[in-house]
Amino acid sequence: MSHLNKCEHIAELLSGYADNELTQQQSQLVQVHIENCESCKQALANINILKQAVKGTAMPEIEQDKIDAMLNDPKSKTLQIIGFSAMIIGVCIALAFATFTFMTNPSIGLGEKLVNSLIWGGLVGVFISVLRQQLIARKTDKYKGVKL
């Protein structure tokens, strides 16, 4: 393997080496290489500088009350309900159209129609039962208002 190819291979491992995510064999390979290669040693130093710079940054803190206010905003809730309703109506129309087209297609045999109808009917049945269980659980959850 030429030195340039070796450096390309090591460059792929440097970030993992800096984060101690490599196997022992890979770590030893990188260690031996950077002892003899200034460009890879400099690349590792740059990765460590970048890690320290990122470590020093802080995410802005948002109070939990503000987060709750944003999530429970009446306009947001209304838009969410409208969006989900539009999506469900669109999916229902598309499924009705696809079902009608599939069932009225004369090139598809009765057996295929029956098997596909059973599979899709079963999937819809499972989806509806899970959705029903989730809605019941949401209504009866006694810890709904508890904040952690």
TORVEXMAR-232499 format. One record per atom (N, C-alpha, C, O): x, y, z; residue number from 1. Coordinates in steps of 0.001 Angstrom, whole numbers, padded with zeros to 6 digits. Atoms other than C-alpha are relative to their C-alpha. Layout:
N
PT / X / Y / Z / NUM
...
***
This chain:
148
PT / 000863 / -001173 / 000000 / 1
PT / 000000 / 000000 / 000000 / 1
PT / 000907 / 001232 / 000000 / 1
PT / 001837 / 001341 / 000798 / 1
PT / -000843 / -001197 / 000067 / 2
PT / 001452 / 003351 / -000983 / 2
PT / -000282 / 000908 / 001192 / 2
PT / -001301 / 000779 / 001870 / 2
PT / 000144 / -000911 / -001149 / 3
PT / 001958 / 006090 / 001594 / 3
PT / -001278 / 000828 / -000121 / 3
PT / -001960 / 001067 / 000876 / 3
PT / 001201 / -000813 / 000196 / 4
PT / -000848 / 008171 / 000053 / 4
PT / -001253 / -000810 / 000314 / 4
PT / -002169 / -000316 / 000971 / 4
PT / 001149 / 000860 / -000295 / 5
PT / -003289 / 005250 / 000189 / 5
PT / -000083 / -000298 / 001490 / 5
PT / -001176 / -000345 / 002056 / 5
PT / -000039 / 000261 / -001443 / 6
PT / -002188 / 004490 / 003758 / 6
PT / -000548 / 001211 / 000766 / 6
PT / -001308 / 001056 / 001723 / 6
PT / 000501 / -001220 / -000653 / 7
PT / -002845 / 008128 / 004746 / 7
PT / -001511 / 000136 / -000178 / 7
PT / -002211 / 000544 / 000750 / 7
PT / 001454 / -000068 / 000221 / 8
PT / -006313 / 007994 / 003168 / 8
PT / -000722 / -000967 / 000932 / 8
PT / -001761 / -000626 / 001499 / 8
PT / 000603 / 000997 / -000895 / 9
PT / -007099 / 004842 / 005153 / 9
PT / 000043 / 000485 / 001458 / 9
PT / -000937 / 000357 / 002191 / 9
PT / -000149 / -000505 / -001372 / 10
PT / -005784 / 006379 / 008381 / 10
PT / -000918 / 001200 / 000222 / 10
PT / -001497 / 001343 / 001298 / 10
PT / 000862 / -001183 / -000136 / 11
PT / -007701 / 009622 / 007732 / 11
PT / -001440 / -000403 / 000314 / 11
PT / -002143 / 000302 / 001038 / 11
PT / 001349 / 000488 / -000287 / 12
PT / -010925 / 007597 / 007787 / 12
PT / -000142 / -000451 / 001456 / 12
PT / -001248 / -000467 / 001997 / 12
PT / 000026 / 000516 / -001378 / 13
PT / -009997 / 006270 / 011244 / 13
PT / 000286 / 001057 / 001058 / 13
PT / 000071 / 000816 / 002246 / 13
PT / -000466 / -000989 / -000981 / 14
PT / -008763 / 009487 / 012866 / 14
PT / -001092 / 000463 / 000956 / 14
PT / -000850 / 000587 / 002157 / 14
PT / 001077 / -000467 / -000873 / 15
PT / -012116 / 010671 / 014183 / 15
PT / -000348 / -001059 / 001041 / 15
PT / -000539 / -000743 / 002216 / 15
PT / 000258 / 001090 / -000943 / 16
PT / -012803 / 007272 / 015735 / 16
PT / 001131 / -000160 / 000997 / 16
PT / 000898 / -000490 / 002160 / 16
PT / -001167 / 000075 / -000898 / 17
PT / -009284 / 007269 / 017179 / 17
PT / -000095 / 001093 / 001059 / 17
PT / 000153 / 000842 / 002239 / 17
PT / 000105 / -001119 / -000938 / 18
PT / -009839 / 010676 / 018760 / 18
PT / -001109 / -000235 / 001036 / 18
PT / -001029 / 000255 / 002163 / 18
PT / 001122 / 000273 / -000900 / 19
PT / -013096 / 009418 / 020303 / 19
PT / 000111 / -001343 / 000716 / 19
PT / -000823 / -001758 / 001401 / 19
PT / -000223 / 001316 / -000606 / 20
PT / -011613 / 006069 / 021470 / 20
PT / -001073 / -001012 / -000402 / 20
PT / -001558 / -001773 / 000434 / 20
PT / 001038 / 000887 / 000492 / 21
PT / -014094 / 004165 / 019284 / 21
PT / 000548 / -001135 / -000856 / 21
PT / -000227 / -001948 / -001361 / 21
PT / -000594 / 001013 / 000864 / 22
PT / -011632 / 001943 / 017387 / 22
PT / 000339 / -001263 / 000776 / 22
PT / 000452 / -001258 / 002001 / 22
PT / -000480 / 001224 / -000626 / 23
PT / -010655 / -001621 / 018036 / 23
PT / 001457 / 000214 / 000392 / 23
PT / 002094 / 001176 / -000038 / 23
PT / -001401 / -000126 / -000430 / 24
PT / -007282 / -002188 / 019677 / 24
PT / 000933 / -000070 / -001204 / 24
PT / 001920 / 000663 / -001263 / 24
PT / -000835 / 000147 / 001188 / 25
PT / -005806 / -003259 / 016344 / 25
PT / -000011 / 001284 / -000824 / 25
PT / 001038 / 001746 / -001273 / 25
PT / 000090 / -001243 / 000763 / 26
PT / -007096 / -000153 / 014557 / 26
PT / 000721 / 001128 / 000723 / 26
PT / 001419 / 001921 / 000091 / 26
PT / -000663 / -001053 / -000771 / 27
PT / -005872 / 002109 / 017364 / 27
PT / 001517 / -000109 / -000112 / 27
PT / 002208 / 000899 / -000269 / 27
PT / -001444 / 000196 / 000130 / 28
PT / -002401 / 000594 / 017201 / 28
PT / 000479 / 000382 / -001391 / 28
PT / 001551 / 000969 / -001542 / 28
PT / -000349 / -000357 / 001373 / 29
PT / -002369 / 001001 / 013410 / 29
PT / 000098 / 001514 / -000157 / 29
PT / 001040 / 002024 / -000764 / 29
PT / -000003 / -001471 / 000083 / 30
PT / -003250 / 004700 / 013722 / 30
PT / 001175 / 000557 / 000794 / 30
PT / 001878 / 001445 / 000312 / 30
PT / -001083 / -000485 / -000856 / 31
PT / -000771 / 005236 / 016573 / 31
PT / 001351 / -000124 / -000689 / 31
PT / 002140 / 000821 / -000697 / 31
PT / -001283 / 000218 / 000685 / 32
PT / 002127 / 003730 / 014623 / 32
PT / 000122 / 000938 / -001203 / 32
PT / 001193 / 001483 / -001471 / 32
PT / -000050 / -000848 / 001188 / 33
PT / 001194 / 005697 / 011516 / 33
PT / 000250 / 001470 / 000353 / 33
PT / 001074 / 002127 / -000284 / 33
PT / -000152 / -001434 / -000304 / 34
PT / 000893 / 009117 / 013180 / 34
PT / 001357 / 000311 / 000626 / 34
PT / 001788 / 001465 / 000627 / 34
PT / -001361 / -000229 / -000504 / 35
PT / 004284 / 008646 / 014839 / 35
PT / 000965 / 000306 / -001139 / 35
PT / 001984 / 000967 / -000933 / 35
PT / -000891 / -000160 / 001150 / 36
PT / 005823 / 008633 / 011356 / 36
PT / -000543 / 000929 / -001079 / 36
PT / 000144 / 001168 / -002072 / 36
PT / 000612 / -000822 / 001055 / 37
PT / 003465 / 010914 / 009384 / 37
PT / -000469 / 001334 / 000591 / 37
PT / -001417 / 001376 / 001375 / 37
PT / 000332 / -001329 / -000537 / 38
PT / 003324 / 014637 / 010135 / 38
PT / -001369 / 000486 / -000447 / 38
PT / -002078 / 001122 / 000334 / 38
PT / 001293 / -000504 / 000480 / 39
PT / 000272 / 015342 / 007965 / 39
PT / -001160 / -000655 / 000749 / 39
PT / -002136 / 000013 / 001090 / 39
PT / 001059 / 000677 / -000758 / 40
PT / -001844 / 012716 / 009726 / 40
PT / 000014 / 000417 / 001467 / 40
PT / -001040 / 000524 / 002094 / 40
PT / -000121 / -000483 / -001383 / 41
PT / -000524 / 013849 / 013120 / 41
PT / -000665 / 001374 / 000122 / 41
PT / -001343 / 001652 / 001111 / 41
PT / 000610 / -001333 / -000002 / 42
PT / -001600 / 017419 / 012229 / 42
PT / -001522 / -000110 / -000153 / 42
PT / -002270 / 000638 / 000477 / 42
PT / 001445 / 000196 / 000173 / 43
PT / -005016 / 016177 / 011062 / 43
PT / -000639 / -000433 / 001321 / 43
PT / -001727 / 000029 / 001666 / 43
PT / 000503 / 000425 / -001308 / 44
PT / -005479 / 014425 / 014433 / 44
PT / -000019 / 001171 / 000980 / 44
PT / -000961 / 001317 / 001759 / 44
PT / -000034 / -001183 / -000875 / 45
PT / -004438 / 017600 / 016250 / 45
PT / -001164 / 000933 / -000328 / 45
PT / -001781 / 001494 / 000577 / 45
PT / 001126 / -000851 / 000404 / 46
PT / -007032 / 019554 / 014223 / 46
PT / -001331 / -000574 / 000477 / 46
PT / -002215 / 000170 / 000901 / 46
PT / 001227 / 000638 / -000491 / 47
PT / -009729 / 017024 / 015121 / 47
PT / -000149 / 000237 / 001499 / 47
PT / -001245 / 000529 / 001976 / 47
PT / 000053 / -000226 / -001456 / 48
PT / -008830 / 017362 / 018822 / 48
PT / -000312 / 001452 / 000334 / 48
PT / -001029 / 001725 / 001297 / 48
PT / 000317 / -001427 / -000202 / 49
PT / -008926 / 021177 / 018571 / 49
PT / -001489 / 000233 / -000247 / 49
PT / -002153 / 000937 / 000514 / 49
PT / 001424 / -000138 / 000317 / 50
PT / -012348 / 020955 / 016943 / 50
PT / -000867 / -000607 / 001099 / 50
PT / -001879 / -000019 / 001482 / 50
PT / 000750 / 000618 / -001096 / 51
PT / -013578 / 018559 / 019650 / 51
PT / -000054 / 000910 / 001218 / 51
PT / -001107 / 001056 / 001839 / 51
PT / -000040 / -000892 / -001153 / 52
PT / -012460 / 020975 / 022365 / 52
PT / -000867 / 001236 / -000230 / 52
PT / -001537 / 001710 / 000687 / 52
PT / 000821 / -001175 / 000310 / 53
PT / -014133 / 023903 / 020598 / 53
PT / -001484 / -000324 / 000106 / 53
PT / -002262 / 000477 / 000625 / 53
PT / 001394 / 000406 / -000073 / 54
PT / -017403 / 022009 / 020291 / 54
PT / -000400 / -000278 / 001444 / 54
PT / -001510 / 000054 / 001860 / 54
PT / 000270 / 000296 / -001405 / 55
PT / -017172 / 020826 / 023900 / 55
PT / -000228 / 001280 / 000804 / 55
PT / -000994 / 001287 / 001768 / 55
PT / 000109 / -001253 / -000727 / 56
PT / -016841 / 024433 / 025029 / 56
PT / -001274 / 000777 / -000285 / 56
PT / -001588 / 001721 / 000440 / 56
PT / 001231 / -000716 / 000322 / 57
PT / -020087 / 025557 / 023387 / 57
PT / -001134 / -000533 / 000855 / 57
PT / -001120 / -001689 / 001279 / 57
PT / 001141 / 000401 / -000816 / 58
PT / -023320 / 025459 / 025301 / 58
PT / -001282 / 000234 / -000774 / 58
PT / -001416 / 001216 / -001504 / 58
PT / 001319 / -000166 / 000604 / 59
PT / -026845 / 024958 / 024090 / 59
PT / -000767 / 001025 / 000831 / 59
PT / -000689 / 001017 / 002060 / 59
PT / 000796 / -000949 / -000781 / 60
PT / -029143 / 027807 / 025038 / 60
PT / -001090 / -000741 / 000778 / 60
PT / -001739 / -001650 / 000261 / 60
PT / 000990 / 000631 / -000861 / 61
PT / -031397 / 026835 / 027891 / 61
PT / -001372 / 000627 / -000246 / 61
PT / -001502 / 001848 / -000332 / 61
PT / 001376 / -000472 / 000104 / 62
PT / -035143 / 027100 / 027433 / 62
PT / -000743 / -000585 / 001188 / 62
PT / -000683 / -001787 / 001444 / 62
PT / 000717 / 000469 / -001175 / 63
PT / -037294 / 026900 / 030508 / 63
PT / -001100 / -000961 / -000425 / 63
PT / -001666 / -000822 / -001509 / 63
PT / 001007 / 001005 / 000297 / 64
PT / -039700 / 023972 / 030626 / 64
PT / -001363 / 000638 / -000233 / 64
PT / -002152 / 000141 / -001037 / 64
PT / 001287 / -000674 / 000188 / 65
PT / -042632 / 026388 / 030908 / 65
PT / -000137 / 000530 / -001421 / 65
PT / -001208 / 000443 / -002021 / 65
PT / 000054 / -000506 / 001376 / 66
PT / -041734 / 027975 / 027574 / 66
PT / -000193 / -001131 / -001002 / 66
PT / -000923 / -000984 / -001982 / 66
PT / 000160 / 001156 / 000884 / 67
PT / -041430 / 024563 / 025939 / 67
PT / -001447 / -000482 / 000040 / 67
PT / -002048 / -000745 / -001002 / 67
PT / 001391 / 000429 / -000136 / 68
PT / -044827 / 023537 / 027325 / 68
PT / -000949 / 000979 / -000679 / 68
PT / -001919 / 000569 / -001317 / 68
PT / 000846 / -001011 / 000638 / 69
PT / -046343 / 026820 / 026144 / 69
PT / 000047 / -000127 / -001519 / 69
PT / -000981 / -000004 / -002186 / 69
PT / -000113 / 000162 / 001452 / 70
PT / -045000 / 026287 / 022627 / 70
PT / -000745 / -001243 / -000484 / 70
PT / -001421 / -001210 / -001513 / 70
PT / 000638 / 001248 / 000421 / 71
PT / -046252 / 022707 / 022468 / 71
PT / -001513 / 000029 / 000178 / 71
PT / -002236 / -000639 / -000561 / 71
PT / 001435 / -000034 / -000288 / 72
PT / -049682 / 023532 / 023902 / 72
PT / -000688 / 001255 / -000510 / 72
PT / -001814 / 001544 / -000105 / 72
PT / 000589 / -001204 / 000575 / 73
PT / -050317 / 026733 / 021948 / 73
PT / -001274 / -000370 / -000764 / 73
PT / -001245 / -001280 / -001591 / 73
PT / 001265 / 000355 / 000664 / 74
PT / -053983 / 026700 / 020782 / 74
PT / 000081 / 000055 / -001532 / 74
PT / -000504 / -000788 / -002213 / 74
PT / -000115 / -000083 / 001466 / 75
PT / -053069 / 027817 / 017247 / 75
PT / 000756 / -001205 / -000543 / 75
PT / 000388 / -001765 / -001576 / 75
PT / -000769 / 001164 / 000430 / 76
PT / -050488 / 025054 / 016974 / 76
PT / -000840 / -001264 / 000064 / 76
PT / -000794 / -002097 / -000841 / 76
PT / 000866 / 001175 / -000138 / 77
PT / -052952 / 022477 / 018239 / 77
PT / -001030 / -000042 / -001122 / 77
PT / -001276 / -001099 / -001704 / 77
PT / 001002 / -000064 / 001060 / 78
PT / -055587 / 023648 / 015754 / 78
PT / 000618 / -000348 / -001355 / 78
PT / 000049 / -001127 / -002120 / 78
PT / -000675 / 000309 / 001265 / 79
PT / -053139 / 023567 / 012845 / 79
PT / 000398 / -001468 / -000071 / 79
PT / 000337 / -002081 / -001137 / 79
PT / -000367 / 001418 / -000030 / 80
PT / -051972 / 020122 / 013929 / 80
PT / -001222 / -000871 / -000307 / 80
PT / -001125 / -001821 / -001083 / 80
PT / 001230 / 000764 / 000240 / 81
PT / -055549 / 018800 / 013976 / 81
PT / -000431 / 000129 / -001460 / 81
PT / -000826 / -000858 / -002081 / 81
PT / 000364 / -000207 / 001405 / 82
PT / -056269 / 020353 / 010560 / 82
PT / 000940 / -000786 / -000917 / 82
PT / 000496 / -001428 / -001869 / 82
PT / -000972 / 000720 / 000816 / 83
PT / -053072 / 018902 / 009118 / 83
PT / -000215 / -001501 / 000028 / 83
PT / -000227 / -002149 / -001019 / 83
PT / 000243 / 001438 / -000097 / 84
PT / -053703 / 015400 / 010450 / 84
PT / -001307 / -000386 / -000674 / 84
PT / -001378 / -001419 / -001340 / 84
PT / 001286 / 000298 / 000636 / 85
PT / -057329 / 015534 / 009303 / 85
PT / 000139 / 000002 / -001517 / 85
PT / -000362 / -000899 / -002190 / 85
PT / -000196 / -000063 / 001452 / 86
PT / -056314 / 016611 / 005793 / 86
PT / 000786 / -001211 / -000490 / 86
PT / 000476 / -001780 / -001537 / 86
PT / -000805 / 001154 / 000398 / 87
PT / -053717 / 013861 / 005660 / 87
PT / -000836 / -001277 / 000022 / 87
PT / -000751 / -002079 / -000907 / 87
PT / 000820 / 001206 / -000103 / 88
PT / -056164 / 011179 / 006810 / 88
PT / -001045 / -000038 / -001114 / 88
PT / -001277 / -001090 / -001710 / 88
PT / 000986 / -000054 / 001084 / 89
PT / -058822 / 012329 / 004328 / 89
PT / 000664 / -000318 / -001334 / 89
PT / 000118 / -001073 / -002139 / 89
PT / -000712 / 000263 / 001251 / 90
PT / -056267 / 012325 / 001508 / 90
PT / 000379 / -001459 / -000150 / 90
PT / 000236 / -002032 / -001230 / 90
PT / -000368 / 001422 / 000043 / 91
PT / -055037 / 008839 / 002389 / 91
PT / -001240 / -000860 / -000242 / 91
PT / -001182 / -001823 / -001006 / 91
PT / 001236 / 000768 / 000206 / 92
PT / -058612 / 007540 / 002572 / 92
PT / -000476 / 000092 / -001439 / 92
PT / -000880 / -000914 / -002023 / 92
PT / 000407 / -000173 / 001402 / 93
PT / -059452 / 008992 / -000843 / 93
PT / 000931 / -000786 / -000924 / 93
PT / 000474 / -001457 / -001850 / 93
PT / -000957 / 000733 / 000832 / 94
PT / -056258 / 007559 / -002344 / 94
PT / -000217 / -001505 / 000120 / 94
PT / -000158 / -002211 / -000887 / 94
PT / 000247 / 001425 / -000185 / 95
PT / -056970 / 004122 / -000833 / 95
PT / -001304 / -000427 / -000673 / 95
PT / -001365 / -001495 / -001282 / 95
PT / 001271 / 000329 / 000657 / 96
PT / -060576 / 004186 / -002060 / 96
PT / 000185 / -000053 / -001522 / 96
PT / -000328 / -000958 / -002179 / 96
PT / -000247 / -000016 / 001443 / 97
PT / -059425 / 005101 / -005569 / 97
PT / 000823 / -001212 / -000425 / 97
PT / 000512 / -001858 / -001426 / 97
PT / -000846 / 001146 / 000332 / 98
PT / -056705 / 002434 / -005566 / 98
PT / -000791 / -001306 / 000105 / 98
PT / -000633 / -002194 / -000732 / 98
PT / 000816 / 001198 / -000160 / 99
PT / -059160 / -000190 / -004281 / 99
PT / -000983 / -000143 / -001151 / 99
PT / -001144 / -001232 / -001703 / 99
PT / 000954 / 000034 / 001114 / 100
PT / -061750 / 000720 / -006908 / 100
PT / 000709 / -000384 / -001298 / 100
PT / 000216 / -001225 / -002050 / 100
PT / -000759 / 000295 / 001213 / 101
PT / -059127 / 000655 / -009683 / 101
PT / 000453 / -001454 / -000006 / 101
PT / 000370 / -002123 / -001036 / 101
PT / -000472 / 001378 / -000106 / 102
PT / -057730 / -002666 / -008458 / 102
PT / -001150 / -000987 / -000220 / 102
PT / -001001 / -001956 / -000965 / 102
PT / 001122 / 000934 / 000077 / 103
PT / -061133 / -004347 / -008118 / 103
PT / -000675 / 000001 / -001371 / 103
PT / -001234 / -001014 / -001786 / 103
PT / 000666 / -000061 / 001310 / 104
PT / -062428 / -003179 / -011488 / 104
PT / 000947 / -000303 / -001150 / 104
PT / 000532 / -000248 / -002307 / 104
PT / -000970 / 000320 / 001046 / 105
PT / -059258 / -004118 / -013405 / 105
PT / -000275 / -001426 / -000497 / 105
PT / -000133 / -002378 / 000271 / 105
PT / 000348 / 001338 / 000494 / 106
PT / -060273 / -007043 / -015669 / 106
PT / 001228 / -000913 / -000204 / 106
PT / 001075 / -002127 / -000334 / 106
PT / -001181 / 000829 / 000246 / 107
PT / -056654 / -008210 / -016148 / 107
PT / 000509 / -000689 / 001268 / 107
PT / 001427 / -001505 / 001196 / 107
PT / -000406 / 000626 / -001263 / 108
PT / -056315 / -009211 / -012473 / 108
PT / -001024 / -001074 / 000341 / 108
PT / -002229 / -000823 / 000345 / 108
PT / 000876 / 001134 / -000286 / 109
PT / -057718 / -012614 / -011561 / 109
PT / -000704 / 000121 / 001340 / 109
PT / -000289 / 000881 / 002215 / 109
PT / 000799 / -000040 / -001224 / 110
PT / -060293 / -013217 / -008858 / 110
PT / 000814 / -000467 / 001208 / 110
PT / 000672 / 000086 / 002299 / 110
PT / -000835 / 000492 / -001097 / 111
PT / -057790 / -015192 / -006737 / 111
PT / 000947 / 001076 / 000509 / 111
PT / 001096 / 001249 / 001718 / 111
PT / -000903 / -001093 / -000409 / 112
PT / -055292 / -012291 / -006740 / 112
PT / -000759 / 001082 / 000740 / 112
PT / -000282 / 001627 / 001735 / 112
PT / 000812 / -001029 / -000668 / 113
PT / -058046 / -009876 / -005829 / 113
PT / -000366 / -000440 / 001416 / 113
PT / -000327 / 000358 / 002353 / 113
PT / 000389 / 000513 / -001305 / 114
PT / -059155 / -012100 / -002965 / 114
PT / 001187 / 000013 / 000974 / 114
PT / 001049 / 000461 / 002112 / 114
PT / -001182 / 000050 / -000869 / 115
PT / -055622 / -012628 / -001567 / 115
PT / 000428 / 001410 / 000402 / 115
PT / 000686 / 001670 / 001577 / 115
PT / -000375 / -001385 / -000310 / 116
PT / -054744 / -008927 / -001823 / 116
PT / -001003 / 000662 / 000926 / 116
PT / -000622 / 001419 / 001819 / 116
PT / 001029 / -000586 / -000876 / 117
PT / -058054 / -007958 / -000227 / 117
PT / 000149 / -000507 / 001429 / 117
PT / -000011 / 000259 / 002380 / 117
PT / -000188 / 000553 / -001340 / 118
PT / -057408 / -010318 / 002702 / 118
PT / 001224 / 000605 / 000686 / 118
PT / 001175 / 000954 / 001866 / 118
PT / -001218 / -000575 / -000587 / 119
PT / -053874 / -009018 / 003227 / 119
PT / -000238 / 001447 / 000415 / 119
PT / 000040 / 001820 / 001554 / 119
PT / 000213 / -001415 / -000314 / 120
PT / -054831 / -005351 / 003052 / 120
PT / -001087 / 000196 / 001050 / 120
PT / -000995 / 001090 / 001890 / 120
PT / 001048 / -000072 / -001023 / 121
PT / -058004 / -005930 / 005072 / 121
PT / 000557 / -000314 / 001374 / 121
PT / 000208 / 000335 / 002360 / 121
PT / -000638 / 000347 / -001274 / 122
PT / -055929 / -007607 / 007782 / 122
PT / 000869 / 001131 / 000515 / 122
PT / 000836 / 001449 / 001704 / 122
PT / -000851 / -001124 / -000422 / 123
PT / -053423 / -004735 / 007827 / 123
PT / -000835 / 001172 / 000501 / 123
PT / -000506 / 001790 / 001513 / 123
PT / 000867 / -001103 / -000434 / 124
PT / -056200 / -002161 / 008051 / 124
PT / -000633 / -000340 / 001347 / 124
PT / -000746 / 000526 / 002215 / 124
PT / 000582 / 000415 / -001273 / 125
PT / -057833 / -004182 / 010851 / 125
PT / 000978 / 000140 / 001157 / 125
PT / 000616 / 000629 / 002227 / 125
PT / -001025 / -000135 / -001041 / 126
PT / -054586 / -004339 / 012831 / 126
PT / 000246 / 001473 / 000302 / 126
PT / 000330 / 001864 / 001466 / 126
PT / -000234 / -001435 / -000187 / 127
PT / -053989 / -000605 / 012267 / 127
PT / -001129 / 000628 / 000816 / 127
PT / -000878 / 001397 / 001745 / 127
PT / 001145 / -000586 / -000714 / 128
PT / -057493 / 000282 / 013447 / 128
PT / -000020 / -000458 / 001459 / 128
PT / -000312 / 000342 / 002348 / 128
PT / 000022 / 000467 / -001391 / 129
PT / -057230 / -001917 / 016557 / 129
PT / 001100 / 000654 / 000828 / 129
PT / 000874 / 001006 / 001985 / 129
PT / -001083 / -000673 / -000727 / 130
PT / -053854 / -000423 / 017531 / 130
PT / -000356 / 001464 / 000233 / 130
PT / -000139 / 001989 / 001325 / 130
PT / 000420 / -001397 / -000141 / 131
PT / -055171 / 003096 / 016891 / 131
PT / -001059 / 000126 / 001099 / 131
PT / -001005 / 001050 / 001911 / 131
PT / 001037 / -000017 / -001031 / 132
PT / -058211 / 002328 / 019046 / 132
PT / 000607 / -000157 / 001398 / 132
PT / 000236 / 000558 / 002329 / 132
PT / -000646 / 000205 / -001295 / 133
PT / -056017 / 001017 / 021874 / 133
PT / 000772 / 001242 / 000442 / 133
PT / 000743 / 001607 / 001617 / 133
PT / -000754 / -001204 / -000334 / 134
PT / -053810 / 004103 / 021725 / 134
PT / -000935 / 001132 / 000432 / 134
PT / -000642 / 001851 / 001388 / 134
PT / 000953 / -001053 / -000379 / 135
PT / -056805 / 006444 / 021842 / 135
PT / -000611 / -000278 / 001373 / 135
PT / -000790 / 000646 / 002167 / 135
PT / 000531 / 000350 / -001325 / 136
PT / -058265 / 004571 / 024824 / 136
PT / 001053 / 000254 / 001072 / 136
PT / 000745 / 000805 / 002129 / 136
PT / -001071 / -000211 / -000978 / 137
PT / -054893 / 004635 / 026605 / 137
PT / 000222 / 001489 / 000232 / 137
PT / 000478 / 001908 / 001362 / 137
PT / -000197 / -001444 / -000138 / 138
PT / -054567 / 008364 / 025927 / 138
PT / -001084 / 000617 / 000887 / 138
PT / -000792 / 001487 / 001707 / 138
PT / 001105 / -000550 / -000786 / 139
PT / -058004 / 009083 / 027439 / 139
PT / 000057 / -000441 / 001462 / 139
PT / -000302 / 000322 / 002359 / 139
PT / 000045 / 000543 / -001359 / 140
PT / -057542 / 006872 / 030495 / 140
PT / 001329 / 000079 / 000741 / 140
PT / 001440 / -000437 / 001854 / 140
PT / -001313 / -000092 / -000640 / 141
PT / -053894 / 007674 / 031288 / 141
PT / -000082 / 000918 / 001209 / 141
PT / -000273 / 002125 / 001058 / 141
PT / 000125 / -000815 / -001215 / 142
PT / -053957 / 008844 / 034920 / 142
PT / 001238 / 000844 / 000250 / 142
PT / 001207 / 001740 / 001093 / 142
PT / -001225 / -000782 / -000168 / 143
PT / -050399 / 010205 / 034622 / 143
PT / 000204 / 000993 / -001142 / 143
PT / 001310 / 001498 / -001338 / 143
PT / -000070 / -000865 / 001186 / 144
PT / -051176 / 012339 / 031552 / 144
PT / 000560 / 001384 / 000310 / 144
PT / 001387 / 001903 / -000440 / 144
PT / -000416 / -001363 / -000336 / 145
PT / -050635 / 015668 / 033273 / 145
PT / 001254 / 000094 / 000849 / 145
PT / 001680 / 001196 / 001195 / 145
PT / -001181 / 000012 / -000863 / 146
PT / -047604 / 014628 / 035325 / 146
PT / 001225 / 000399 / -000804 / 146
PT / 001490 / -000148 / -001874 / 146
PT / -001226 / -000427 / 000646 / 147
PT / -044402 / 016428 / 034413 / 147
PT / 001165 / -000664 / 000681 / 147
PT / 001236 / -000735 / 001908 / 147
PT / -001174 / 000666 / -000567 / 148
PT / -041147 / 014613 / 034848 / 148
PT / 001126 / 000964 / 000196 / 148
PT / 002196 / 000577 / 000666 / 148
***
